Amino acid sequence: MLRLIVKIFVFFGIFFWVVRPSFAVEPGISIANILNGVWKYNTQSIFDFGNSVSNIWPKDNKVLTLNSNSGQRPIDLSNIEEINVILAQNKQFLEKLSPKPVVKDLNLDPKALKLTEKLEQTKTAAANIYSGIQNLKSRYLLLSQKWNNLTESEVRSELTTLSSIFTQNTTQKDLGILATAEWLKASWDHSIMVNLVDETQVIQSQIENLLNDVITSGKTSDSSALDPTFTHINKLDQIIGTSLAQATDLSLFGFIRKTFDQIATFDKQSLEATRLLTEINDDPTKDLTIAIDRLKGEILGTNLLPNANLFLSATVYSHSATNKVLGLLALVNSNKIRLAGGTGQIINNIWIEEGNVIFKIMASNPSRTQIQTANIKYLLPTELKQEQILSHSPELAIGTDANENAQVASGEILLSPLETRVFSVEVEDIWTFNPGEIENLKSQVNLLIETIQNTAGYTKGDALKNDILSTLNKILQKHQQSITPESRIVSFRETSLALNEIEQKVSSLKSLALESHNTGSVLGMFTKTQAVSLRGFIILIFASLVFMTIYLKAIKSDFVVRKAPLKITPAPQTNIQYHFQEKSRPKLNQITKIMIITLISGGIGSVGASLAIKSTSIPPKGPSPINTSTKVLGSSTEASVKEFPYQVNLIPPKVGTIPVRNSPSITSPQIRSLNESKSVSVFKKVDQWVMIMSQEDSSQNSGWWINDFYIEKN
């Protein structure tokens, strides 16, 4: 028995000497403090372990509290399903939104030709007219030469054939010369087209008159009656020209060459404007005044619209170099629309400038003689709400299109001949990502990774983290490369889809963290513990096995020693009572030893588990972080936190406003903006989002959610 006691003391000496470094704690924290903080030994015992586990990690309304170099921050793992529903709804909205145009002209004829299509059809029409006139000219000349040898019926037949060249041939796809000329006149506002139609009509009329004369009076003796018509045919031939014509030639083919050159000039000016916008975007401080003025002179020199100065008129934000270039670019595009439109047709165009976001709408009457009404009806971006429209020109009305479920700017504007007017609609800029919100998302990812370190899910989580951070950087880079407000809106829609996928991956990380900390076993619950604590558990288990082996060996050895004398020397009959006591004593000793071992093992397990649990809540060296969670991991007591609702101060960004969303997600639709520093009430918090609308208003709106990046930290 004495040897067994010695072995036990030696074993515990070695055990605590080995285990001590693994369970090292901060100075000032004793075993008694650990037991008092975790097990509350004055009210609980080792048999209350199940209740302690339940207190540490209950099923509902718990927050995982992290220890990190940046301080202690809570991560709510109880609303994963709610967040997933929100993300799924956002994804459906974004997928429908992405392919839609930024703005849409509801009065635009879907059959209207684009400029390139119109030019190609013009080239085809010119080739057909040229071919028809050459055919007419050669046949008419041949008729004149053979006039005296032809019979009256042959002359009537030939004149009928020549007249048909000007009318539509029902057996062929191509139109006649007159119909083609009239299409060109309707498509292009130029004197050449007018002369082309006039000469064509004169020739057709004279040929029909000759035919009527032959039918009524018969064939004349000579061909002199054909001479006036032949003169007009030659004049029409000159108006058409040839495909080798130069841009300076006053002919149909010369006009086509000039128009192609003009479009090439417009394209060159657009490229130069785009280059300047790129330079401004890369370096906003760079002075590009000279380059902008030079481009302005070039564009005004080739302008086809009246009152072009309105594109550069002074507005609140016109001092911006970006807006000056955007105005010049809009003037170039409006000239292209002018070329693509029909003769005398009202020209409408819309472009976007910076300020907040300003939609500029232009209406121009190119007619020199007629007063016309411009019917303006533009569909604004679908995600824009009526409350986000800050101001608009009084000539315009803002309404809602029921079919498109979007805001519409409309109006009927009376325009005098050669009059151009420009109107505006200013809205909030809801198409931008605040870097602070992105950084908040990155911080959440990093904190989640901390919770699954040293777990089976860490490899998967680390891969998700790298993918998330890489995609976030690409999103910011792509958004920064957008040089015009329109391209920025398109980029925002596209990257919002990518950001929605990122939020889903963050939700997957939260699921990993929840799975790692809610497995129901000690090791499962505390997979977040440091490697040294885990090593302590391993040593504890190993030591228990060693101790049990020593104990069993001691019992076996004691049994052999007691059993051997009984076989050699039987006990005398007179000592029956004594031997009965010797036989009963080993059983009593065994029971006593088992109880002692049970108590010792329980004590060791209690101390080991306490140390492991306590190690998860020991703060890092340095200033003590503030615990902001509703419950502290490893304690069943309430933390000293503010109860909802509580007051906070808003901190607007230096540039832009605070976006207010309808749900706790960076890809949720923005319903309005806040731009002033004031105190608000917080009614709910989900991750890095807080709801600042009262619960009574939730029936009309799902809530006003803002990122806690805009909240003053206490």
GIWO-V522966 format. One record per helix or strand of 2 or more residues. SS is the DSSP state (H for helix, E for strand). FROM is the first residue (numbers start at 1). LEN is the number of residues. If there is no record, write none. Layout:
<<SS;FROM;LEN> <SS;FROM;LEN>>
//
This chain:
<<H;2;18> <H;31;9> <H;46;11> <E;63;3> <E;74;3> <H;80;19> <E;104;2> <H;115;31> <H;147;3> <H;152;13> <H;177;11> <H;191;27> <H;224;17> <H;252;31> <H;289;13> <H;308;5> <H;321;20> <E;347;8> <E;357;8> <E;372;8> <H;386;3> <E;389;4> <E;397;5> <E;406;10> <E;420;8> <H;435;17> <H;458;23> <H;485;32> <H;522;4> <H;531;38> <H;573;43> <E;646;5> <E;658;4> <E;670;5> <E;679;4> <E;684;3> <E;689;3> <H;695;5> <E;705;3> <H;708;3>>
//
